[in-house]
Amino acid sequence: MPPSILIADDYEDNRELLRLILEAAGYHVREARNGRECVSMAQINVPDLFLIDLSMPVLDGWGALAELRADARTQSVPCIAVTAFSDPERTQRGRGEDFDAYITKPFKSKELLDTIVRLLEERAARL
């Protein structure tokens, strides 16, 4: 079974673009419309990797990350922030939890896929 990736983004167009890129690369993709939905979906079926937008309604990306890191089932799953914020001061909160990688929108497909491959390989090496 191919690795599964859970996308959390409130914009349907962003989710669709990511889904098309990821499915073409052979990944199984699920989609959440906000951080709360992402956390709920992850509790039911833990993905191999998360792609999380930082600015979302209901529960933002930082809140979703904090909940995912606090849950033993999802705490070691790589999380990539996919964000329109290009300023590191705005993306990294410095509250102890941090994303494994940051991809700035608009992104290059190769950069995204290379980052995903690297993080999945690192996780596999730890298991």
C-alpha positions as CSV (number, residue, x, y, z in Angstrom):
1,M,0.0,0.0,0.0
2,P,1.4,3.5,-0.9
3,P,2.1,5.9,1.9
4,S,-0.9,8.0,3.0
5,I,-0.8,11.8,3.3
6,L,-3.4,13.8,5.0
7,I,-3.8,17.4,3.7
8,A,-5.4,20.1,5.9
9,D,-6.2,23.3,4.0
10,D,-9.4,25.4,4.1
11,Y,-9.1,26.3,0.4
12,E,-10.5,23.6,-1.9
13,D,-8.2,24.7,-4.8
14,N,-5.1,24.2,-2.7
15,R,-6.3,20.8,-1.6
16,E,-7.1,19.8,-5.2
17,L,-3.6,20.9,-6.5
18,L,-1.8,19.1,-3.7
19,R,-4.0,16.0,-4.2
20,L,-3.3,15.9,-7.9
21,I,0.5,16.2,-7.4
22,L,0.6,13.6,-4.7
23,E,-1.7,11.1,-6.4
24,A,0.4,11.4,-9.6
25,A,3.5,10.6,-7.4
26,G,1.7,7.4,-6.1
27,Y,0.5,8.6,-2.7
28,H,-2.8,7.8,-1.1
29,V,-4.4,11.2,-0.2
30,R,-7.1,12.3,2.2
31,E,-8.3,15.8,2.7
32,A,-9.4,17.9,5.7
33,R,-10.9,21.4,5.5
34,N,-9.5,22.7,8.8
35,G,-7.2,21.7,11.7
36,R,-10.1,20.2,13.8
37,E,-11.1,17.9,10.9
38,C,-7.5,16.9,10.4
39,V,-7.0,15.9,14.0
40,S,-10.3,13.9,14.0
41,M,-9.4,12.1,10.8
42,A,-5.9,11.3,12.0
43,Q,-7.4,9.7,15.2
44,I,-9.5,7.4,13.1
45,N,-6.8,6.5,10.5
46,V,-3.2,7.7,11.2
47,P,-1.5,8.8,8.0
48,D,2.2,8.5,7.2
49,L,2.6,12.3,6.8
50,F,0.6,15.5,7.2
51,L,0.6,18.6,5.0
52,I,-1.0,21.4,7.1
53,D,-1.8,25.0,6.1
54,L,-1.0,27.4,9.0
55,S,-4.0,29.8,8.6
56,M,-7.3,27.9,8.8
57,P,-10.6,28.4,10.6
58,V,-11.8,26.3,13.5
59,L,-8.3,25.2,14.4
60,D,-5.2,26.7,12.8
61,G,-2.1,24.7,11.7
62,W,-0.3,25.4,15.0
63,G,-3.2,24.2,17.0
64,A,-3.5,21.1,14.9
65,L,0.2,20.4,15.3
66,A,0.0,20.8,19.0
67,E,-2.8,18.3,19.2
68,L,-1.1,15.8,16.9
69,R,2.2,16.0,18.9
70,A,0.3,15.5,22.1
71,D,-1.3,12.2,20.8
72,A,0.8,9.1,21.1
73,R,-0.7,7.8,17.9
74,T,0.4,10.8,15.8
75,Q,3.3,12.4,17.7
76,S,6.0,10.9,15.4
77,V,4.2,11.4,12.1
78,P,6.1,14.0,10.0
79,C,4.2,17.3,9.6
80,I,4.9,19.8,6.8
81,A,3.6,23.3,7.0
82,V,2.4,24.5,3.6
83,T,2.0,28.2,4.0
84,A,1.7,31.5,2.3
85,F,3.8,33.1,5.0
86,S,7.3,33.5,3.8
87,D,8.6,35.2,6.9
88,P,10.2,32.6,9.3
89,E,9.1,34.8,12.3
90,R,5.5,34.3,11.3
91,T,5.8,30.6,10.6
92,Q,7.8,29.3,13.5
93,R,6.0,30.1,16.8
94,G,8.8,28.9,19.1
95,R,6.4,27.3,21.5
96,G,8.3,24.0,21.7
97,E,6.4,22.2,19.0
98,D,7.5,22.8,15.4
99,F,6.9,21.4,12.0
100,D,9.4,19.0,10.4
101,A,9.5,21.2,7.3
102,Y,8.1,24.4,5.8
103,I,7.0,24.8,2.2
104,T,6.1,28.3,1.0
105,K,3.2,28.8,-1.4
106,P,3.5,29.0,-4.3
107,F,5.7,26.0,-4.2
108,K,7.5,23.9,-6.7
109,S,6.2,20.3,-7.0
110,K,9.8,18.9,-7.0
111,E,10.6,20.7,-3.7
112,L,7.4,19.4,-2.2
113,L,7.9,15.8,-3.3
114,D,11.6,15.8,-2.4
115,T,10.7,17.0,1.1
116,I,8.0,14.3,1.5
117,V,10.4,11.6,0.4
118,R,13.1,12.8,2.8
119,L,10.8,12.9,5.8
120,L,9.2,9.5,5.0
121,E,12.7,8.0,4.7
122,E,13.8,9.5,8.0
123,R,10.7,8.2,9.7
124,A,11.2,4.7,8.3
125,A,14.8,4.7,9.5
126,R,13.6,5.5,13.1
127,L,11.0,2.8,13.1
